Amino acid sequence: MRFLSNREMYWIDRGRTPFIEKANMDGSLRRRIVSSGLVSPNSLNIDSSAKKLYWTDSGTMNIEESDLDGGHRKVIYHAVNSHPFGALLYQGYIYWTDWNQMVLLRLNILSGENQIVAAGLSKPTYIVVHYPGMRSSPTGLYIGNMLLHCFF
């Protein structure tokens, strides 16, 4: 589940017919915002400044974006023989894990350029970012001043 400063929460329901919903923090005004074309959505991210949602779907092998109401939806990345799973939005990039390739990748949201950040992983799952100024000091993979964690 993800939260916005305007007191809304967003989530993926992976039931028989998957969908993405949002509601106010008290549960009111619950509504489905993406209900078609999803097969196996895994990870949901919010860019509150750009007012966009991003998600991975291992069933369609896509990374998609939409506005915060599910409109203006588009595929921003598709790869054959891919299984995108955990994803993280950070400083203009989407980082994601891929279970078929056993890698961590990143996609520049503006240019569409992608690259492998780490290879030879063993079913990487979720990603957490750590940057200077955060309270804890975990260890993991550093990319510049950013520390990524993949949970296996």
C-alpha positions in Angstrom: 0.0 0.0 0.0 1.3 3.5 -0.8 0.2 6.8 0.6 0.1 10.4 -0.6 0.3 13.7 1.3 -3.2 14.5 0.3 -4.3 11.6 2.5 -5.0 9.0 -0.2 -3.8 5.4 -0.2 -3.3 3.2 -3.3 -3.0 -0.6 -3.5 -3.0 -3.6 -5.8 -5.5 -6.4 -5.3 -4.1 -9.6 -7.0 -7.3 -11.6 -6.8 -8.8 -13.6 -9.6 -9.3 -10.3 -11.5 -6.5 -8.0 -10.4 -7.0 -4.2 -10.1 -5.6 -1.1 -8.6 -7.7 0.9 -6.1 -7.4 4.1 -4.1 -9.3 5.5 -1.1 -9.0 8.3 1.4 -7.0 7.3 4.5 -10.2 6.7 6.5 -11.4 4.2 3.8 -14.0 6.5 2.3 -14.3 7.2 -1.4 -12.9 3.8 -2.3 -12.7 3.4 -6.0 -11.1 1.2 -8.6 -8.8 3.2 -10.9 -7.2 0.4 -13.1 -9.3 -2.7 -13.7 -8.4 -3.9 -17.2 -5.3 -5.3 -18.8 -3.7 -6.4 -15.5 -2.5 -10.0 -15.2 -0.1 -10.2 -12.3 0.7 -6.8 -10.9 3.4 -6.8 -8.3 4.7 -3.4 -7.2 3.1 0.1 -7.0 4.9 3.4 -6.8 3.8 7.0 -6.6 5.5 10.1 -8.0 3.5 12.7 -6.1 5.3 15.7 -7.7 4.5 14.4 -11.2 1.1 13.0 -10.0 1.7 9.6 -11.6 1.5 6.0 -10.6 3.9 3.3 -11.8 3.5 -0.5 -11.5 5.1 -3.7 -12.6 3.1 -6.6 -14.0 4.9 -9.9 -14.4 2.1 -11.4 -16.4 2.2 -8.8 -19.1 6.0 -8.2 -18.7 5.3 -4.5 -18.5 6.1 -1.5 -16.4 3.2 1.0 -16.8 2.3 4.5 -15.7 -0.9 6.4 -15.3 -2.2 9.5 -13.6 -3.4 9.2 -10.0 -6.9 8.4 -11.2 -5.8 5.6 -13.6 -6.1 7.8 -16.7 -3.6 8.4 -19.4 -2.3 4.9 -18.9 0.7 3.7 -21.0 3.3 1.0 -21.1 6.7 2.6 -20.5 8.7 -0.7 -20.7 8.1 -4.1 -22.1 10.6 -7.0 -22.3 10.1 -10.5 -23.7 10.9 -13.3 -21.2 10.9 -10.9 -18.3 9.3 -11.2 -14.8 9.4 -7.7 -13.3 8.6 -7.9 -9.6 9.7 -5.4 -7.0 10.1 -1.8 -8.1 11.3 1.5 -6.7 10.9 5.0 -8.0 13.9 7.3 -7.2 15.2 10.5 -8.8 13.8 10.0 -12.3 14.5 6.2 -12.5 12.5 3.1 -11.9 14.6 0.4 -10.4 13.1 -3.1 -10.6 14.0 -6.7 -10.0 13.5 -9.4 -12.6 13.0 -13.0 -11.7 13.7 -14.5 -15.1 16.9 -12.7 -15.7 17.9 -12.6 -11.9 19.0 -9.0 -12.2 18.3 -5.5 -10.9 17.6 -3.0 -13.6 16.8 0.7 -13.9 14.9 2.7 -16.4 15.2 6.4 -17.1 11.6 7.6 -17.1 12.3 10.5 -19.5 14.6 8.8 -22.0 13.4 5.2 -21.8 17.0 4.0 -21.6 17.5 1.0 -19.4 20.4 -0.8 -17.9 21.4 -3.7 -15.7 22.6 -2.4 -12.3 23.3 -5.8 -10.7 23.4 -9.3 -12.2 23.8 -12.8 -10.8 21.2 -12.4 -8.1 19.1 -15.2 -6.7 15.4 -14.3 -7.1 15.6 -10.7 -6.1 12.3 -9.5 -4.6 11.9 -6.0 -3.2 14.0 -2.9 -3.3 14.5 -0.3 -0.6 16.5 2.9 -1.0 18.8 4.4 1.6 20.4 7.8 1.0 22.6 10.1 3.1 20.7 11.7 5.9 18.4 8.8 6.6 18.4 7.6 10.2 19.6 4.0 9.8 22.8 2.9 8.0 22.0 -0.5 6.4 24.5 -2.1 4.1 23.8 -3.1 0.5 24.5 -2.0 -3.1 25.7 1.6 -3.5 25.0 3.5 -6.7 26.6 6.9 -6.3 25.2 8.2 -3.0 22.3 5.8 -3.1 22.1 2.5 -1.3 19.8 -0.2 -2.7 18.6 -3.3 -0.9 17.2 -6.3 -2.6 15.4 -8.7 -0.3 15.7 -12.4 -1.3 
